[in-house]
């Protein structure tokens, strides 16, 4: 594919290997932590703290990348941190070391996210953003199929041998870091600003960001407040009588659909528009969450998780492509990092709210509220100056990015 450059292939394989490493541990992480003495409360504190670190650091390191006019060092160091954190968690079982290694893993994600997505954006034109981000998302999510599948097979032959998996997971993680050595700095990257970067970079960037960026992100953040952890979907399946292996199987199935449809969704978005594709994905999300309230058997859940994969393919990479199309090239990492950081905080709030609603009103109420709000957000995007947004996307290019950044469209 001519639209997929060498750099996009390299970044996609890096993400594939990293996701194999991370997702290999995802289904067994709670089991492992319990086996070394962690309570459910402590597991919650650990995950909340780690995700908060990842979220808060994305805006900061994205801004830093834009200031330095460099992407590759942040990508490489971010992937290295995540890779070396895996064996530390398997070797040291003291709570302090577990917190340290888990924080290292998430910090690595925070360091690399903005710079990596900015590199992807630099490798595309406004007319190919959907394809490029969709292809990368497809490869990334393929790792979420391979990783858990390997973990299931391994634990079938070596039950409860969790610590060994952490050492095995380091192999694809380190492979990703080694592959990152093939990356070269994009010569088009320029120094954007001499402002100091700090952990308040969200507010600094938000103040000067284009109006269209603010409108887009506000809508995405409102949606983020009801887009709670996928854990709730899996818990719903479990509560209806599915066995643990079936629940993990559904999770793998969802990721497979997500991986298979990410590239076609990106190609379609380049043809019909990024925004219509995003809106379609939000309506699918509403249907899935509404359907979850009535799902009763394995067929229902597999059908809904199939659609959930379609939703993810139509929104995750597409939203990033939209962001990079309505912000100057020199601000790409800041724009994506700020959104990713704020969205991480929204996701944390969403999961807490989802848990409270589930506890006090039941799962049906939680799923219905999420469905209704996502429909409302969809209509918000439908009314969001569609004509101006298309003009903005079509007019965007690195040569006139500074003008567009000030246009207020």
Secondary structure, DSSP 8 states (H G I E B T S, - for coil): -TTS-HHHHHHHHHHHHHHHHHHHHHTTHHHHHHHTT--HHHHHHHHHHHHHHHHHHHHHHHHHHHHHT--HHHHHHHHHHHHHHHHHHHH--SHHHHHHHHHHHHHHHHHHHHHHHHHHHHTS-TTTHHHHHHHHHHHHHHHHHHHHHHHHHHHHHSTT-HHHHHHHHHHHHHHHHHHHTT----TT----------TTHHHHHHHHS-HHHHHHHHHHHHHHTT---THHHHHHHHHTT--HHHHHHHHHHHHHHHHHHHHHHHHHHHHH-HHHHHHHHHHHHHHHHHHHTT--SHHHHHHHHHHHHHHHHHHHHHHHHHHHHSS-GGGHHHHHHHHHHHHHHHHHHHHHHHHHHHHHH-HHHHHHHHHHHHHHHHHHHHTS-HHHHHHHHHH--GGGHHHHHTT--
